[in-house]
Amino acid sequence: MEQQTGPSPIRSEHVNALFVMLGRGLVGSVQVFIRSDYGDRALGLPHALAAVLLFLYPALWPVHQLASIWAFLILYIVAFNIRRVGVLRRRFSGHALQVHSRYDGRSYLHRVLPRVSERWIKAYAEPALVVIAGIALLTALPAIGTYLLVAAVLMSGEARAEHDRVRRRAQDMHDAMINQQIETDEFQHLRGHNRR
């Protein structure tokens, strides 16, 4: 039986990766307004996709909503470039290594709520703030209000998924440490038998 050659089919993992990337772009397009001090490599492809999303988003709305979407796109590009300049300034001043290279920014809310954990602020307070802004804008600017509400849901989900990923990694490291201790004990036991 001959194998067929031709274009490879689209795999579900590729589609999933595309949706995750688009979701991160949508979230990133809001985060640049409420965070600063990004890591060196944090502002990447998802943020570029955010501009593409915002460029295509007007196709979903009537003509009278276009001005608000274009204004948001312009504000996003300005905010993104301000964050990028901050990253470059830190890099050239020698302070780039003070944060993780993929650090997704320090929330402005953390300055107002310094005793609250960054994880809680990013998972709950920031999405709540974006929901409030989205609801406030929903009647006057429904395209932007809807965009912010969708971004808030994705923002909360992304923060929780990141927390779960870090927790799993910490558990894996803990398990590896226990395994290493067991293997070290066994090695020492074997060495003790060989000396007799």
Phi, psi and omega per residue, in radians:
M1 nan 2.255 -3.115
E2 -1.500 2.515 3.044
Q3 -1.446 2.495 3.095
Q4 -1.409 2.398 3.045
T5 -1.946 2.587 -3.112
G6 2.772 -2.935 -3.121
P7 -1.115 2.423 -3.139
S8 -1.266 2.514 -3.124
P9 -1.203 2.716 3.093
I10 -1.275 2.174 -3.118
R11 -1.556 2.643 -3.105
S12 -1.116 -0.563 3.129
E13 -1.178 -0.520 3.066
H14 -1.199 -0.740 3.114
V15 -1.121 -0.789 3.113
N16 -1.046 -0.768 3.140
A17 -1.097 -0.668 3.106
L18 -1.114 -0.776 3.129
F19 -1.143 -0.670 3.088
V20 -1.103 -0.765 -3.141
M21 -1.116 -0.745 3.105
L22 -1.126 -0.704 3.092
G23 -1.096 -0.740 3.098
R24 -1.128 -0.624 3.088
G25 -1.124 -0.778 3.120
L26 -1.075 -0.790 3.110
V27 -1.100 -0.779 -3.125
G28 -1.077 -0.535 -3.134
S29 -1.214 -0.316 3.082
V30 -1.705 -0.651 -3.086
Q31 -1.072 -0.561 -3.115
V32 -1.107 -0.316 3.106
F33 -1.498 -0.371 -3.025
I34 -2.100 0.118 3.130
R35 -2.390 2.796 3.057
S36 -2.490 -3.110 3.061
D37 1.012 0.905 3.103
Y38 -1.254 2.731 3.027
G39 -1.260 2.886 -3.053
D40 -1.004 -0.630 -3.065
R41 -1.953 0.228 -3.050
A42 -1.317 -0.547 -3.078
L43 -1.644 1.492 -3.039
G44 -2.183 -2.404 -3.043
L45 -0.958 -0.778 3.126
P46 -1.000 -0.608 -3.141
H47 -1.258 -0.563 3.042
A48 -1.196 -0.678 3.098
L49 -1.141 -0.506 3.099
A50 -1.062 -0.723 3.110
A51 -1.113 -0.690 3.107
V52 -1.139 -0.767 3.092
L53 -1.005 -0.821 -3.131
L54 -1.158 -0.515 3.096
F55 -1.226 -0.620 -3.120
L56 -1.539 -0.378 -3.071
Y57 -0.965 -0.629 3.141
P58 -1.022 -0.382 3.132
A59 -1.089 -0.349 -3.118
L60 -1.543 -0.119 -2.991
W61 -2.196 2.740 3.088
P62 -1.157 2.837 -3.038
V63 -0.982 -0.670 -3.070
H64 -1.193 -0.164 3.086
Q65 -1.630 -0.151 -3.044
L66 -1.064 -0.717 -3.077
A67 -1.044 -0.707 -3.132
S68 -1.188 -0.648 3.126
I69 -1.201 -0.758 3.122
W70 -1.124 -0.670 3.106
A71 -1.106 -0.733 3.112
F72 -1.118 -0.718 3.105
L73 -1.050 -0.790 3.136
I74 -1.120 -0.768 3.104
L75 -1.079 -0.691 3.100
Y76 -1.074 -0.815 -3.134
I77 -1.064 -0.717 3.099
V78 -1.119 -0.844 -3.133
A79 -1.091 -0.741 3.109
F80 -1.021 -0.818 -3.122
N81 -1.168 -0.580 3.043
I82 -1.104 -0.769 3.106
R83 -1.118 -0.701 3.141
R84 -1.113 -0.739 3.094
V85 -1.083 -0.688 3.086
G86 -1.055 -0.722 3.095
V87 -1.110 -0.818 -3.125
L88 -1.124 -0.702 3.132
R89 -1.086 -0.754 3.100
R90 -1.119 -0.699 -3.133
R91 -1.084 -0.809 -3.089
F92 -1.332 -0.332 3.088
S93 -1.508 -0.114 3.113
G94 1.572 0.136 -3.111
H95 -1.764 0.178 -3.059
A96 -1.140 -0.477 -3.084
L97 -1.445 0.013 -3.127
Q98 -1.329 -0.322 3.070
V99 -2.194 2.762 3.078
H100 -1.037 2.471 -3.055
S101 -1.114 -0.413 3.113
R102 -1.849 0.321 -3.141
Y103 -1.067 2.229 -3.025
D104 -1.567 0.425 2.984
G105 1.724 2.680 3.096
R106 -1.698 2.225 -3.087
S107 -1.235 2.434 3.022
Y108 -1.117 -0.498 3.099
L109 -1.110 -0.483 3.136
H110 -1.139 -0.491 3.083
R111 -1.258 -0.565 3.128
V112 -1.416 -0.574 -3.115
L113 -2.104 1.190 -3.017
P114 -1.167 -0.380 -3.109
R115 -1.523 -0.107 -3.134
V116 -1.626 2.463 -3.090
S117 -1.159 2.565 3.123
E118 -1.049 -0.688 -3.140
R119 -1.061 -0.770 -3.137
W120 -1.152 -0.734 3.134
I121 -1.064 -0.788 -3.105
K122 -1.247 -0.534 -3.108
A123 -1.504 -0.507 -3.024
Y124 -2.176 -0.892 -3.030
A125 -1.203 -0.820 3.125
E126 -1.075 -0.857 3.096
P127 -1.043 -0.646 3.112
A128 -1.114 -0.731 3.097
L129 -1.075 -0.730 3.137
V130 -1.202 -0.632 3.068
V131 -1.091 -0.787 3.122
I132 -1.043 -0.789 3.112
A133 -1.108 -0.720 3.136
G134 -1.104 -0.766 3.122
I135 -1.146 -0.715 3.134
A136 -1.085 -0.591 -3.100
L137 -1.587 -0.179 -3.004
L138 -1.023 -0.681 -3.108
T139 -1.386 -0.736 -3.108
A140 -1.369 -0.736 -3.102
L141 -2.293 1.335 -3.039
P142 -1.029 -0.571 -3.140
A143 -1.131 -0.759 -3.135
I144 -1.296 -0.710 3.105
G145 -1.024 -0.802 3.114
T146 -1.118 -0.753 3.117
Y147 -1.004 -0.793 -3.120
L148 -1.173 -0.660 3.123
L149 -1.133 -0.756 3.095
V150 -1.120 -0.743 3.122
A151 -1.073 -0.665 -3.136
A152 -1.112 -0.756 3.119
V153 -1.091 -0.825 3.131
L154 -1.137 -0.635 3.140
M155 -1.085 -0.798 3.125
S156 -1.120 -0.779 3.117
G157 -1.088 -0.714 3.133
E158 -1.132 -0.733 3.140
A159 -1.124 -0.707 3.122
R160 -1.203 -0.695 3.112
A161 -1.106 -0.702 3.105
E162 -1.107 -0.734 3.106
H163 -1.077 -0.769 3.114
D164 -1.082 -0.704 3.129
R165 -1.110 -0.775 3.134
V166 -1.132 -0.715 3.131
R167 -1.106 -0.769 3.096
R168 -1.066 -0.718 3.126
R169 -1.131 -0.708 3.096
A170 -1.127 -0.686 3.083
Q171 -1.126 -0.714 3.095
D172 -1.090 -0.717 3.111
M173 -1.136 -0.702 3.110
H174 -1.104 -0.786 3.113
D175 -1.095 -0.710 3.117
A176 -1.102 -0.671 3.115
M177 -1.129 -0.721 3.101
I178 -1.130 -0.779 3.102
N179 -1.042 -0.714 3.120
Q180 -1.099 -0.710 3.128
Q181 -1.132 -0.723 3.106
I182 -1.087 -0.778 -3.140
E183 -1.179 -0.629 3.096
T184 -1.144 -0.760 3.110
D185 -1.073 -0.747 3.130
E186 -1.131 -0.726 3.108
F187 -1.067 -0.800 3.133
Q188 -1.132 -0.634 3.088
H189 -1.122 -0.757 3.121
L190 -1.126 -0.713 3.109
R191 -1.103 -0.638 3.119
G192 -1.142 -0.652 3.109
H193 -1.224 -0.627 -3.106
N194 -1.239 -0.424 -3.121
R195 -1.371 -0.327 -3.090
R196 -1.421 nan nan
